[in-house]
């Protein structure tokens, strides 16, 4: 299922309405509770069912985004969501807004009109301001943008560079990504699983699913101990590993017999099964 240009137009109109609503809420917060009266502010937020942290962002953005700026954005014909205005009002380490008076946004709007561009995205605005992604906001479940959305909004070359830097330069991130992907593949297989035609699962289907889970566990195990990670065993540890290896070799033979492997015979399978039980 796809979408039309009209769908995009309608969606942007709704987002623009949301931008205006947030600014009006910010104006209301400014008029009802002055900055610094945290007790009254939090109480009022509770009365209107608004998260105080989000409310403070609304109030601050409304204060920074003066009516002339709002009118300029509304008349520009360029789609600018509330999150863009919020980023311009965000305070830099110096204590001043990143885009005081929204001068950078004004320039971007002029460039967008000349180029016929339909919107200004948050990542585009951040780059113009020299800002990195706000990790706290990206990780906030109640935030306006997720990590995936931020990366998805980047141009392909920039997105690939960010992902490559994370994977190649940070070993912990690399390992975390591999674990997450292994876990997703495992969940997908458990959800779908080898199908034997519907109905009540039979023993063959149950065996196949268990073998898939076993394979996933083995893959995860090997990923935890890559070949580059050298280890030095004591004599007792080496003996225990050799015993475990013997059991795994018996298990491999047993699996080949059960699934009709070409290198295993029935008699070998019977011997392997007896050995496996005895281990």
N, C-alpha and C positions, 0 to 999 in steps of 0.2 A: 504494500500500500504506500502511495506517494502523496505529495501535497502540491497544491497549485500556487500560482503567484497571489491569488486572492487569499489563500490560507496564510501566506507570509504577511500580506498586508493586514489582515485581521489580527494576527498574532502580535505584530508590532504595535498596532493601535492599542491592544490590550496592555502590552508592556508599558507603553507611554502613559496610559491611564494609571497603571500601577506606580509609575514614577511620580506623577502628579499627586496621587493619593498619599504616598510616603512623605512628600514634601509638605503637604497640608497637615499631616499628622505631626510632623516636626514643628510646624508653626504653632499648632495647638499646644504641644509640649512646652514650647518657649513661652507661650502666654500664660500657661497654668502654673508651671513650676520653674523658678529661676535656677540657674546652674548653681550647684553647691548645696541645695536643700535636698540631700539624698533621701532622707526619710520620707518627706512629702512626695518626692518624685517616685520612689518605689511604691508607695501606697497608691498613687494615682495610676501607675502602670498595672498594678494588681486589679484595680477597679475596672480598667478597660481591657484586661486580659492581654497585655503586651509585655514581652520579655524586657526587663530594664536595660539589658545590654544593647538590645536592638533599638530600644527607645532612645538611648543616648546617641546612637549613631544617627537616627532620624533627626533628633534635635540639633546635633552638630552640623549635619549636612544642610539642614534648612537654614541655619544661621549663616553658613558660608555661601550658600547658593542664593544670592540676592535676586529679587524679582526681575531685574533687567537680564540676568543670565538665564533665568527660566524662560523668559519671553524669547530670547535669542534662540534657545534650543527649540522651543515650540515652533518658531517661524522658519527654522532652517530647512525643514524638509528632510533632515538626516535623522535616522533612528539613533537615539541616545537613551539607554536604559538608566534606571536609578543608580545601578552599581557604578556606572562611569562617574556620575556626579559625586558619589560617596568617595571614590578614589581620589578625586581632585581635592576634596575637603580634608582628606586624611592628613594628620599632622606628621611632619617629618621629624627626624631626631632633633632638628634645630628648634622645634616647637612651632614652626610656621606651617601652614597648609602646603602640600606639595604643589598645588596649582592655585596660588593666591589670585583672586579675581578671575580665575579660570581663563587666564591668558593663553595657555597652551591649548585648552579645549577650543577656544575661539579660532585659533590657527588651524586646528584639525578640521573644524567645521567648514572653514573657508576652502581648505584643500579638498575636502570631500565633495563640496558643491561643484568645484571646478572639474573634478575628476568624474563626477556623476556617481560617486560611491553612495550606497544606500544606508550605511550605518557606520558607527564607530564602536569597536569592541573594547572590552575591558583590557585584554592583553595589549592591544594596539595603543591604548591610552597610557598604560603602565610603561610601555617601552618609550613613548614620547617623554614621559616624566622621569625616566631613568630609574624606575622602581622595579624591584624584583617581586615575585609573587608573594602575597601575604599568606604564609603557611598556616597561621592560626585560623584565618578565615577559610582557607581551602579545606581544612580539616574539621571545620565547624559543621555539624549536621544541619544546623539551621541557617547556614550561610547561603548566599545567592549563587555560589559557584563551587563545584567540586574540583578535585585534582584532575579527574578525567575530562571535565568540561574545559578547564584551563588549558590542558595539553591539546585537546581537540580544537581549540580556537587558534592555536598557533599555526603559522605557516608550516608546511611539511618539513622543510629543511631545519627550521628552528626546533620543531618538536623532536625530530630525529636526533638532533644534537643534544637536547636535554636528556632524552632517554639513553643515549649512548654514554653521556657523561655519568649518569647514575649507575648504569650497569657496569661500565668498564672501570670507573675510577673508585667506586665505593663497593668493596667486597661484601659488606653487610647488606647493602641494598640489593646487590646481585643475588645473594643467597635468599633474601626475603622474597624477591620476585619469583625465584625458582620454586620456593616452597608454596607460594600462593598459586602459581600455575599448576603445580603438581596436585594441590588440594582441589583446585577447580576441575581438573581432568578426572580426579577420583570421584568427585560429586556427580559429574556428568555421567560417568560410567555407571555409578550406582543408581542414578535416576533412570537411565535408559536400560543399561545392562544388555547382555546377549539375550535376544528374544527367541523363543522356541515356538512361536505361533499362537501366543495368547493362552487364555485359560489358566488353570491352576499350575503354578510352576512345578516342573518335574525335577527328578534328581539331576538330570543332565544340565538343566538350566541353572540349578543351584550350584553345581560343581563349576560350571563356566564362570558364574559371577564370583565365586570364591577365588578362583584362579586369577581373575582380573584384579581383584583386591590384593591378592598376594603379589602379583606383578607390580602393582603400584607401590606396595610397601618395599619391595626390593629396589625399585627405582629410587624411591626417596632415601633408602639406606645408602645406595651408591653415591647419591648426590651429597650426602653428609660427609663422606670420606672420599674425596676425589683422589686420583692417582698422584697428584702433586703434593698431597698431604702425607709426608713420610711419617711412619710410626715405627717404634722399636719395641718388640715384644720381649717379655721375659720368657723363660722356658715354660713356666706353667701356663702363661697366656697363649703361647704358641700351640701347646698341646690342646688347650680348650678350643682354639680356632680350628685346628685340624680335625677335631671330633665334630665340630659344627659343620665343617665342609663335607665331611663324610655323609652326614645326615642329609645335607642339601643335594648331594650327588644321588643318593638313594631316592630323594623326593623327585628329582628331575626325571629319573628313570621311571618312577611310578606314574608321573604325569604323562610321559610319552606313551606308556602302555594304555592308560585310561582313554587317551584321545586318539589312539591308533597310530602312534608315531612309527615311521618307517624303519627305525633302527632297533626297535625293541621287540622282543618275542613274548609270547604269553608266559612261557616258563620263567623268563627273566623278570616279568612283572610280578609273578607270584612270589618269587624269591625276594624281590625288592620290597613287596608289601609286608612280607613276614619280617624282614630286617627292620623296616620302618617302625613296625609295632613294637619290636624288641628294643629300639633305641630309647 
